[in-house]
């Protein structure tokens, strides 16, 4: 089956998905097609040319004859779940703006064991995060931090009396790239948000903030707006312009409008679908939320990008 027309389709719904990926063979063939486009590098000698051994579903290096299985080097490596299960999961994760809990994905797939489904979903969420980490924000950027509710660890409850002082919130920095547009009819100036990033920040210290920002934005072409938090003091040292305003209702509604809208959306999404999240997994849930949010401009490729990321391990 040829899959070259995937890019031309206006998104993918359940009917088009089941028509194109109706069997293990169709998913596996598509996975191979996409991996062939990316290329395979021999782990032994780093040579890039290979024979395809169909009977073994493996690549054989033309230089040293070392073999690489179709799954090897991808996030499917060592997984006993079928290609069809992986593809169905990628479809479920990208089909709607709202998230699916792993329990619900397990139910939809009709699988008995929860653990392999959890591991698969976490790998896919991490792959989403690595896709977004490839790109930086530029231009006008809104920046703010907020607390997300997390589930306290059992060890914390055991070691502290009556649960006092147990941390149940985690600090998250959210950044939004925005542009100012003028409506042609009314000449009203409006703000349009383009791309977002959301990163868990371990503490309020300026150093942690600086590292997070420098990895997320193009500092040479950034005009950053924030409140007057002391953790933002050094931002002006490495961005083109840093504008700060005292926190107020106006700041929230106007200057940092895009950031606060998406913080509210993320919190509602998490509470409605996942309830309390363990701190060590919060970033992976944020990865999924931001990936789907940023894909609004190329929705027809949201599924395909995740397939490619599962191959490259990005």
TAHU-V761822 format. One record per helix or strand. SS is the DSSP state (hx for helix, st for strand). FROM is the first residue (numbers start at 1). LEN is the number of residues. If there is no record, write none. Layout:
{{SS,FROM,LEN} {SS,FROM,LEN}}
//
This chain:
{{hx,6,3} {hx,14,7} {hx,24,15} {st,50,4} {st,58,4} {st,67,3} {hx,83,13} {hx,102,8} {hx,115,19} {st,137,15} {hx,154,6} {hx,161,3} {st,169,14} {st,189,12} {hx,206,11} {st,217,11} {hx,230,8} {st,241,5} {hx,249,7} {hx,257,17} {st,277,2} {hx,279,34}}
//
